[in-house]
Amino acid sequence: MKEVIDNFSDQSELYKKFRPVYPKALYDEIMQWVDCRQLCWDCGTGNGQVAKELAAYFDQVVATDISESQIRAAFQKKNIHYKVERAEKTTFERHQFDLVTVAQAMHWFDQEQFCREVKRVTKNGGIIAIWGYGLIRIDKKVDPFVERFYREVVGPYWDQERRYIDQHYATIAFDFESIEVSKALSIKDQWTLATFEGYLNSWSAVKNFIKANGQNPVPELIQTIREYWPNDEKKSVEFPLFLRLGRVENEK
């Protein structure tokens, strides 16, 4: 099985504060396919952002992550049950989940082993939803600087798994009956420059850059784009969302 990669345990609060929030349209797209809403598994839950939303749809939500510090910092609700577990090898009983979700985490998993585990623990006919988001878009003046920072400055410091994000999860292992996604989805928000800077500092590539070079590359980028983005101005930001939906047939 693939070695565990944990890039976020040492910055769980930063991750919780600055990660973008998924829109209601994403959950609407997924939930239209889910007939029974007793039990859901949110895998790679991180700060519990998705689990918190799913708790409004399901009687019970089980949310797992390999990072104990992320779990400690997660959003709390009475019907969310957090566990520190590997995605690919859980302690769950067979055939119990109506929906399995993975948000911006599938690229870290041993994908084929995870698919087998999903088939083991999901009800026959249950749904799996795996999604992520691409590079932030702001405006025509700021975007070229962000693109260069992403590709050239910290580009060499991304883990190799980042390629699955750049490919919009088109090449992940997905051994399920595919369901066509009916519309384009994106995350839209209004951010200050300070929020944008906090988000950049949550990137694993930035953390890897600092570890290798002893300095943070983010302040230089922020200083460069400050001319186009005053501190007190809120700008519209957008992340393209990509979603893989499937129906699970149980293992024989």
C-alpha positions in Angstrom: 0.0 0.0 0.0 1.2 3.5 -0.7 3.0 5.3 2.1 1.0 7.8 4.0 1.5 11.5 3.0 0.5 14.0 5.6 1.2 17.6 4.6 -1.3 19.4 6.8 -1.0 18.2 10.4 1.3 21.1 11.3 -0.9 23.8 9.9 -4.4 22.6 10.7 -5.6 25.9 12.0 -4.3 27.8 9.0 -5.9 25.2 6.7 -9.2 25.6 8.5 -9.2 29.4 8.4 -8.2 30.0 4.8 -9.4 27.1 2.6 -12.2 28.0 0.2 -15.8 26.9 1.0 -17.8 24.6 -1.4 -21.0 26.0 -2.7 -24.5 24.6 -2.1 -24.8 23.8 -5.8 -22.1 21.1 -5.4 -24.1 19.4 -2.7 -27.3 19.7 -4.7 -25.6 18.0 -7.7 -24.5 15.1 -5.5 -27.6 14.7 -3.3 -30.0 14.3 -6.2 -28.5 10.8 -6.7 -28.7 9.8 -3.1 -32.0 8.0 -2.2 -31.2 6.8 1.3 -29.7 9.3 3.7 -28.9 7.3 6.8 -25.1 7.2 6.9 -22.4 9.0 5.0 -18.6 8.7 5.1 -16.6 11.8 4.4 -13.1 10.5 3.8 -10.0 12.8 4.1 -12.3 15.2 6.0 -9.5 17.6 7.1 -11.1 20.3 9.1 -14.6 18.8 8.7 -15.8 21.5 6.3 -17.7 19.0 4.1 -18.8 16.8 7.0 -20.5 19.9 8.6 -22.6 20.4 5.4 -23.4 16.7 5.0 -24.7 16.6 8.6 -27.7 18.6 7.4 -28.6 15.9 4.9 -27.8 12.6 6.8 -28.9 11.0 10.1 -25.2 10.3 10.8 -21.9 11.3 9.2 -18.6 9.5 9.9 -15.6 11.6 9.0 -12.1 10.3 8.8 -8.6 11.7 8.3 -5.0 10.5 8.9 -4.2 13.8 10.7 -5.1 13.8 14.4 -4.5 17.5 14.6 -6.9 18.2 11.8 -9.5 16.1 13.5 -9.0 18.0 16.8 -9.5 21.3 14.9 -12.6 20.1 13.0 -16.1 21.6 13.1 -18.3 19.9 15.6 -22.0 18.7 15.2 -23.9 16.1 17.2 -24.3 13.8 14.3 -20.7 13.9 13.1 -18.4 11.2 14.4 -14.7 11.8 13.7 -12.1 9.0 13.5 -8.4 8.9 12.7 -8.2 6.3 9.9 -6.4 5.5 6.7 -8.7 5.9 3.7 -7.6 2.6 2.2 -8.0 0.4 5.2 -10.7 1.2 7.7 -12.4 -0.5 10.7 -15.8 0.0 9.2 -18.3 -2.9 8.7 -19.3 -4.0 5.2 -22.0 -2.4 3.1 -23.2 0.4 5.5 -22.7 3.8 3.8 -25.2 5.5 1.5 -22.7 8.1 0.2 -18.9 8.4 0.3 -17.3 11.8 -0.3 -13.7 12.8 -0.9 -13.0 16.5 -1.2 -9.5 17.6 -2.5 -7.9 14.5 -1.1 -8.1 11.6 -3.5 -4.7 12.4 -5.1 -3.0 11.6 -1.8 -4.6 8.1 -1.5 -3.5 4.7 -2.8 -6.3 5.1 -5.3 -6.9 1.5 -6.4 -6.9 0.2 -2.8 -9.3 3.0 -1.8 -11.7 2.0 -4.6 -11.7 -1.5 -3.2 -12.4 -0.2 0.3 -15.3 1.9 -0.9 -16.9 -1.2 -2.5 -16.4 -3.1 0.7 -18.1 -0.5 3.0 -20.8 1.0 0.7 -24.3 -0.2 0.2 -25.1 -1.7 -3.2 -26.2 1.2 -5.3 -24.6 3.8 -3.0 -23.0 6.9 -4.4 -19.4 8.0 -4.4 -18.5 11.7 -5.0 -14.9 12.8 -5.4 -14.1 16.4 -6.2 -11.4 19.1 -6.2 -10.7 22.6 -7.3 -8.2 24.2 -9.6 -6.0 27.3 -9.5 -7.7 30.4 -8.2 -8.7 33.1 -10.7 -9.0 36.7 -9.7 -8.6 39.2 -12.6 -6.5 39.8 -15.7 -4.0 41.9 -13.9 -3.4 39.6 -10.9 -3.8 36.2 -12.5 -0.5 36.2 -14.5 1.5 36.7 -11.3 -0.4 33.9 -9.5 0.1 31.6 -12.5 3.9 32.2 -12.5 4.1 31.7 -8.7 2.2 28.5 -9.0 4.1 27.0 -12.0 7.6 28.5 -11.6 8.3 29.7 -8.1 6.7 26.9 -6.0 6.0 24.6 -9.0 9.0 22.3 -8.3 7.9 22.0 -4.6 4.5 20.4 -5.3 4.3 16.7 -4.5 4.0 14.6 -7.7 0.4 13.9 -6.7 -0.5 17.5 -7.6 -0.7 16.5 -11.2 -4.0 14.8 -10.6 -5.4 18.2 -9.6 -4.0 19.9 -12.7 -5.7 17.1 -14.7 -9.0 17.8 -12.9 -9.1 14.2 -11.6 -9.6 12.9 -15.2 -6.9 10.3 -14.6 -7.6 9.1 -11.1 -8.6 5.5 -10.4 -12.4 5.4 -10.5 -13.7 1.9 -10.6 -17.4 2.8 -10.4 -20.3 3.3 -12.8 -19.9 6.9 -13.8 -22.7 9.4 -13.4 -22.6 12.4 -15.7 -22.3 15.8 -13.9 -25.0 18.0 -15.3 -23.5 21.5 -14.9 -20.2 23.4 -14.5 -19.4 24.2 -10.9 -17.1 26.7 -9.2 -16.4 28.3 -5.9 -17.0 32.0 -5.8 -16.2 34.4 -3.0 -15.0 37.9 -2.0 -11.5 38.1 -0.6 -9.2 40.7 0.8 -5.5 40.6 0.0 -4.9 39.4 3.5 -7.2 36.4 3.0 -5.5 35.6 -0.3 -2.1 35.7 1.5 -3.4 33.4 4.2 -4.7 30.9 1.6 -1.3 30.9 -0.2 0.5 30.1 3.1 -1.7 27.0 3.4 -0.3 25.5 0.2 1.8 22.4 0.8 4.2 23.6 -1.9 4.9 26.8 0.0 5.6 24.8 3.1 8.0 22.6 1.1 9.7 25.7 -0.4 10.3 27.2 3.1 11.7 23.9 4.3 14.1 23.8 1.3 15.1 27.4 1.2 14.6 28.8 4.6 12.4 31.7 3.5 8.8 32.2 2.5 8.1 33.2 -1.1 4.6 34.5 -0.4 5.4 38.0 0.8 7.3 38.9 -2.4 4.3 37.9 -4.5 1.9 39.9 -2.2 4.2 42.9 -2.5 4.2 42.6 -6.3 0.4 42.5 -6.7 -0.4 45.1 -4.0 -0.4 47.7 -6.7 -3.4 46.0 -8.2 -5.1 44.9 -5.0 -5.2 47.5 -2.2 -5.3 46.1 1.4 -8.9 47.3 2.0 -10.3 46.2 -1.3 -12.4 43.0 -1.7 -12.0 41.2 -5.0 -14.1 38.5 -6.6 -12.2 35.2 -6.6 -13.2 31.9 -8.3 -11.9 28.3 -8.2 -13.1 25.9 -10.9 -14.6 22.8 -9.4 -14.3 19.3 -10.9 -16.5 16.4 -9.7 -16.5 12.7 -10.3 -19.7 10.9 -9.5 -20.3 7.2 -9.5 -22.6 4.4 -8.4 -21.1 1.6 -6.3 -21.6 -2.1 -7.0 -20.5 -4.1 -4.0 -17.6 -6.5 -4.1 -18.6 -10.0 -4.8 
